[in-house]
Amino acid sequence: MNRAASILLVFLLSFSLRAGAANAKPLKVFILAGQSNMEGHARIETFDYIGDDPATAPLLKMMHGADGQLTVCDHTWISYFTGKYDGSANGEGTGKLTAGFGARDDATKSNGKIGPEFTFGLTMDAALKEPVLIIKTAWGGRSLNTEFRPPSAGPYELNDFQRKLYYGPPAHGVPKDMNQWLAEKKKETGRFYRYMIEHVKHVLADPKRVCPAYDPAAGFEIAGFVWFQGFNDLVDGHTYPNHGKPDRFAAYSDLLTHFIRDVRKDLGAPKMPFVIGVLGVDGMKANQDILAFRAAMAAPASLPEFKGNVVAVPTAPFWSEELAAIAAKHDKVRQMGYYLNSKHKDYANADGHMTEPEKREFLKKYEAEIISPAEVATWKRGASNAGYHYLGCAKTFALMGKAFAEALLKPSPTH
């Protein structure tokens, strides 16, 4: 090769490298955060139930590879920061996204469960066909009013109902030592919000540690945030005391508005697309308080300042009514056990004559009377947890994850 040809070859290679760098896309980063339903308590053993419904069978096919094994995403990696509900043993699990990044006893090891992250990532993987990084932070039993409380919302303060109750006569649910209770409340306020932000910043300081496909020359963009939380606020009758009133949870709407503003500010992403996963426990048959809470969760999406980049995604349509009907029968069996043990006057053991083996045999027969063999099989196939965890139904979590991803993939009306 002569000198002129060598110079031309070097020029062409240099030009090609520069063009490649110029065309490289920033790594898309998605943040998933919340409490136990963002962790996810659907066991992998319930996956096949997804295939029983022709409408969701294609989703099950996506969750399994051509070899029948659980799908491992081609382009999506995850950093999952979690731990005990009290934050005493936080850790990180990383790797290519697959099933098993649900609730974990040890953050570094699969516990055989999924949350919304699995089909969220599968949907992104199929749609984008480019490197994606999911950063998931979730802990069970954490509220927005305390542990996830955003900085701009200010300190947790007692409302009128609490002041009257807590500083009155001793009663159920009233702190015995108010000074200690207030000190603990102050300590816990915002602690998990800080854990969340600190971990996201830690990962983004070196994305290549988690995502080997990351190109530092192209950088990254925070392409979306999914918030899926709420149960601990829903059941907090002291922070939200006005049972039965439509505006009972107005304070939650205010907190969530602060939360959205604060995460955008703290992550330097002022227009970051934000998805609110609206609590769907009890499905379409939820009581008035749950309906009021759902409305409060969704409310920030209607604010003018969030137009086009905050969307509320209902999850009630993904609740399994079939499994819930069987769960209600299991509740009846447990209730009957209580009646037998308490010698309720209207039930079989009113006089207390039944031995423990006799009570067990009675309950076994009662269960067989109200729950058919087909229902037993359906329950085993589709459910793996309690109602507040969407019955641990993988079909439900798979549909939710897909819906959250599709909400972020949908073009903004402001663009």
C-alpha positions in Angstrom: 0.0 0.0 0.0 1.5 3.4 -1.0 1.6 6.4 1.2 -1.4 8.1 -0.4 -3.6 5.1 0.0 -2.5 4.8 3.7 -3.4 8.4 4.4 -6.8 7.9 2.7 -7.5 4.7 4.7 -6.7 6.6 8.0 -9.0 9.4 7.0 -11.8 7.1 6.2 -11.5 5.2 9.4 -11.4 8.5 11.4 -14.4 9.8 9.6 -16.3 6.6 10.2 -15.5 6.7 13.9 -16.6 10.3 14.2 -19.8 9.6 12.3 -20.5 6.6 14.6 -20.0 8.7 17.7 -22.2 11.4 16.3 -25.0 8.9 15.5 -24.8 7.1 18.8 -27.9 7.5 20.9 -27.9 8.4 24.6 -28.6 5.4 26.9 -32.3 5.5 27.9 -32.7 5.4 31.7 -36.0 4.5 33.3 -36.6 4.8 37.1 -39.2 2.6 38.8 -40.0 3.4 42.5 -42.5 2.6 45.1 -43.4 0.2 47.9 -44.3 -3.5 48.0 -46.2 -3.7 44.7 -43.3 -2.1 42.9 -41.2 -4.7 44.5 -43.6 -7.3 43.2 -44.9 -10.5 44.9 -46.0 -12.5 41.9 -44.3 -15.9 41.9 -42.9 -17.3 38.6 -45.0 -20.4 39.2 -48.1 -18.3 38.3 -46.8 -17.4 34.8 -48.7 -20.2 33.0 -52.0 -18.7 34.2 -51.3 -15.8 31.8 -51.6 -18.3 28.9 -55.1 -19.4 29.9 -56.5 -16.2 28.5 -56.2 -15.8 24.7 -56.0 -12.1 25.2 -52.8 -12.4 27.3 -51.2 -15.5 25.8 -49.0 -13.4 23.5 -47.6 -11.7 26.7 -46.7 -15.1 28.1 -44.9 -15.9 24.9 -42.9 -12.7 25.2 -41.9 -13.8 28.8 -40.5 -17.1 27.6 -37.7 -17.5 25.0 -37.8 -19.7 22.0 -36.2 -22.5 24.1 -39.1 -22.2 26.6 -36.8 -20.7 29.3 -37.5 -17.4 30.9 -36.6 -14.5 28.6 -33.4 -12.6 29.2 -33.6 -9.1 27.7 -31.2 -8.5 24.8 -30.8 -4.7 25.4 -32.1 -4.0 28.9 -30.1 -4.0 32.2 -31.3 -3.3 35.7 -30.0 -2.0 39.0 -32.4 -3.0 41.8 -32.0 -1.3 45.2 -34.1 -2.8 48.0 -33.9 -4.3 51.4 -36.0 -4.8 54.6 -39.0 -2.5 55.0 -37.1 -0.5 57.6 -34.1 0.1 55.4 -31.7 -1.8 57.7 -30.3 -4.1 55.1 -30.3 -2.3 51.7 -28.4 -3.8 48.8 -28.3 -3.9 45.0 -29.0 -6.6 42.5 -27.8 -6.0 38.9 -27.7 -7.8 35.6 -29.6 -8.2 32.3 -33.3 -8.0 33.0 -35.1 -11.3 33.4 -37.7 -12.8 35.8 -36.7 -12.7 39.4 -36.2 -9.0 40.1 -39.3 -8.8 42.2 -39.4 -8.8 46.0 -36.3 -10.2 47.5 -35.0 -11.3 50.9 -31.5 -10.6 49.7 -31.2 -7.8 47.2 -28.5 -9.7 45.3 -30.5 -13.0 44.9 -33.7 -13.8 43.0 -36.6 -14.9 45.2 -38.6 -16.2 42.2 -40.9 -13.2 42.0 -41.6 -10.4 39.5 -43.0 -6.9 39.8 -43.9 -4.6 36.9 -40.2 -4.4 35.9 -40.1 -7.6 33.9 -42.7 -6.8 31.2 -41.9 -3.1 31.4 -38.4 -4.0 30.3 -39.5 -6.6 27.7 -41.8 -4.0 26.2 -39.0 -1.4 26.0 -36.6 -4.0 24.7 -39.0 -4.9 21.8 -39.9 -1.3 21.0 -36.6 0.5 21.2 -34.0 -2.2 20.2 -31.3 -0.2 21.9 -29.6 -0.2 25.3 -31.9 0.5 28.2 -31.1 0.9 31.9 -33.8 0.4 34.5 -33.1 1.7 38.0 -35.6 0.2 40.4 -35.9 1.3 44.1 -38.6 -0.2 46.2 -39.4 -1.1 49.8 -42.5 -2.6 51.3 -44.7 -0.8 53.8 -43.5 2.8 53.1 -45.8 5.8 52.8 -45.6 9.0 50.8 -46.7 11.0 53.9 -43.6 9.9 55.9 -40.8 7.7 54.5 -41.0 8.8 50.9 -42.0 12.4 51.8 -40.5 14.8 49.3 -38.3 17.7 50.7 -40.5 20.5 49.4 -43.5 19.2 51.3 -41.8 20.2 54.6 -41.8 18.2 57.8 -44.6 15.8 58.8 -47.0 17.7 60.9 -49.9 16.5 63.0 -53.4 17.3 61.6 -56.3 18.5 63.8 -57.6 15.0 64.2 -54.3 13.7 65.4 -53.7 16.5 67.8 -57.1 16.0 69.4 -56.6 12.2 69.6 -53.0 12.0 70.5 -53.1 14.6 73.3 -56.3 13.2 74.7 -57.1 10.2 76.9 -55.2 7.0 76.2 -56.8 5.0 73.4 -56.1 2.4 70.8 -53.5 3.6 68.3 -52.4 6.6 70.4 -48.7 6.8 71.0 -47.8 6.1 74.7 -44.8 8.5 74.5 -45.5 11.4 72.2 -41.9 12.8 72.4 -40.5 9.5 71.4 -43.1 9.1 68.6 -42.4 12.6 67.2 -38.6 12.0 67.3 -39.0 8.7 65.4 -41.4 10.4 62.9 -38.8 13.1 62.3 -36.1 10.5 61.8 -38.2 8.5 59.3 -39.5 11.5 57.3 -38.1 11.5 53.8 -35.5 8.7 54.6 -36.6 6.5 51.7 -36.9 9.4 49.3 -33.2 10.1 50.1 -32.3 6.5 49.6 -34.0 6.5 46.2 -32.3 9.7 44.9 -28.9 8.7 46.3 -29.0 5.3 44.6 -30.1 6.8 41.2 -27.3 9.3 41.3 -24.9 6.5 42.3 -25.8 4.4 39.3 -25.7 7.3 36.9 -22.3 8.4 38.1 -21.0 5.2 36.4 -23.7 3.6 34.2 -21.2 1.2 32.6 -20.9 -0.6 35.9 -24.4 -1.9 35.5 -24.9 -1.5 31.7 -21.9 -2.7 29.7 -23.4 -1.3 26.5 -23.3 2.3 27.8 -21.3 4.6 25.6 -19.8 7.5 27.6 -19.5 9.6 24.4 -23.2 9.4 23.8 -24.2 9.8 27.5 -27.6 9.1 28.9 -31.1 10.5 29.2 -33.6 9.9 32.0 -36.5 8.9 29.7 -39.1 8.2 32.3 -40.1 7.6 36.0 -42.8 5.2 37.2 -44.3 5.7 40.7 -46.3 2.7 42.0 -47.1 3.1 45.7 -50.0 4.0 47.9 -51.3 1.2 50.1 -49.8 2.4 53.3 -51.3 5.9 52.7 -54.7 4.3 51.9 -54.9 2.5 55.2 -53.5 5.4 57.4 -56.7 6.5 59.0 -55.0 9.1 61.2 -53.1 11.0 58.5 -56.2 10.8 56.3 -59.1 10.7 58.8 -62.2 11.8 56.9 -63.6 8.4 56.0 -66.2 8.4 53.3 -65.5 12.0 52.1 -64.5 12.5 48.4 -61.6 14.8 49.4 -60.3 12.5 52.2 -56.9 12.0 50.4 -56.4 15.5 49.1 -53.2 15.7 51.1 -51.8 12.8 49.1 -52.4 14.7 45.9 -50.4 17.6 47.3 -47.6 15.3 48.4 -47.4 13.6 45.0 -47.3 16.9 43.3 -44.3 17.9 45.5 -42.8 14.5 44.8 -42.9 14.9 41.0 -41.4 18.4 41.2 -38.6 17.3 43.6 -37.5 14.2 41.7 -37.2 16.2 38.6 -35.2 18.9 40.3 -33.0 16.5 42.2 -32.2 14.5 39.1 -31.8 17.5 36.8 -34.6 16.4 34.5 -37.2 19.2 34.6 -39.5 17.7 32.0 -38.9 14.0 32.8 -41.9 11.9 31.7 -43.7 10.6 34.8 -46.1 7.7 35.2 -48.4 7.4 38.2 -49.4 3.8 38.7 -52.9 4.2 40.2 -53.6 1.6 43.0 -56.0 -1.0 41.6 -56.5 -3.4 44.6 -60.0 -4.7 44.7 -60.5 -4.0 41.0 -63.7 -2.5 39.7 -65.6 -3.4 43.0 -63.5 -1.2 45.3 -65.2 0.7 48.1 -65.6 4.5 48.2 -62.4 5.1 50.2 -60.4 3.2 47.6 -62.1 5.1 44.8 -61.3 8.4 46.5 -57.7 7.4 46.9 -57.4 6.5 43.2 -58.8 9.9 42.3 -56.3 11.6 44.6 -53.4 9.6 43.1 -54.4 10.5 39.5 -55.1 14.2 40.3 -51.6 15.6 39.7 -51.7 14.4 36.1 -54.4 16.9 35.4 -52.4 19.9 36.7 -51.5 22.5 33.9 -47.9 22.4 34.9 -47.7 18.7 34.2 -49.6 18.7 30.9 -48.1 16.3 28.4 -45.5 14.8 30.7 -47.3 13.3 33.6 -49.9 10.5 33.0 -51.9 8.4 35.4 -52.2 4.7 34.5 -55.1 2.8 36.2 -54.2 -0.7 37.4 -57.7 -1.7 38.5 -58.5 -3.2 35.1 -55.7 -5.7 35.6 -57.1 -7.0 38.9 -58.1 -10.7 38.6 -61.8 -10.9 39.4 -61.7 -14.7 39.0 -59.0 -15.1 41.6 -60.5 -12.5 43.9 -63.8 -14.5 44.0 -61.8 -17.5 45.2 -59.9 -15.4 47.7 -63.2 -14.3 49.2 -64.1 -17.9 49.8 -60.7 -18.5 51.5 -61.6 -15.5 53.7 -64.8 -17.3 54.6 -62.9 -20.4 55.7 -60.5 -18.2 57.9 -63.6 -16.5 59.3 -65.1 -19.8 60.2 -61.9 -20.8 61.9 -62.2 -17.7 64.0 -65.8 -18.5 64.9 -64.9 -22.0 66.0 -62.0 -20.8 68.1 -64.0 -18.0 69.7 -67.0 -20.3 70.4 -69.3 -18.0 68.6 -72.9 -18.7 69.7 -74.2 -19.0 66.1 -71.7 -21.6 64.9 -70.7 -25.2 65.4 -68.4 -24.9 68.5 -70.6 -22.6 70.5 -70.3 -24.9 73.6 -66.6 -25.4 73.1 -66.8 -29.2 72.8 -64.7 -29.5 69.7 -61.1 -30.7 70.0 -58.4 -29.1 67.8 -58.4 -32.2 65.4 -62.2 -31.9 65.2 -62.0 -28.2 64.3 -59.4 -28.9 61.6 -61.6 -31.6 60.1 -64.7 -29.3 60.2 -62.8 -26.6 58.4 -61.5 -29.0 55.8 -65.0 -30.2 55.0 -66.3 -26.6 55.0 -63.6 -25.5 52.6 -64.4 -28.5 50.3 -68.1 -27.4 50.3 -67.5 -23.8 49.2 -64.3 -24.1 47.1 -64.6 -26.5 44.1 -61.6 -28.7 42.9 -61.5 -26.5 39.8 -61.2 -23.4 41.9 -58.5 -25.0 43.9 -56.6 -25.7 40.7 -57.2 -22.1 39.4 -56.0 -20.6 42.6 -52.8 -22.7 42.6 -52.2 -21.8 39.0 -52.7 -18.0 39.3 -52.3 -16.7 42.8 -49.4 -16.6 45.2 -50.0 -13.8 47.7 -52.6 -11.7 49.5 -55.1 -9.2 48.0 -53.0 -6.1 48.9 -50.3 -7.6 46.7 -52.7 -8.1 43.8 -53.1 -11.7 44.9 -49.5 -12.4 43.7 -50.8 -12.9 40.2 -48.2 -12.7 37.5 -50.8 -11.9 34.9 -51.7 -8.8 36.8 -48.2 -7.6 37.2 -47.3 -8.4 33.6 -50.2 -6.3 32.3 -49.2 -3.4 34.6 -45.6 -3.4 33.5 -46.6 -3.4 29.9 -49.1 -0.6 30.4 -46.5 1.5 32.3 -44.0 1.1 29.4 -46.6 1.9 26.7 -47.5 5.1 28.5 -43.9 6.2 28.3 -43.5 5.1 24.7 -46.5 7.1 23.6 -45.5 10.4 22.0 -46.2 13.4 24.2 -49.0 15.6 22.8 -46.7 18.6 23.5 -44.1 17.4 21.0 
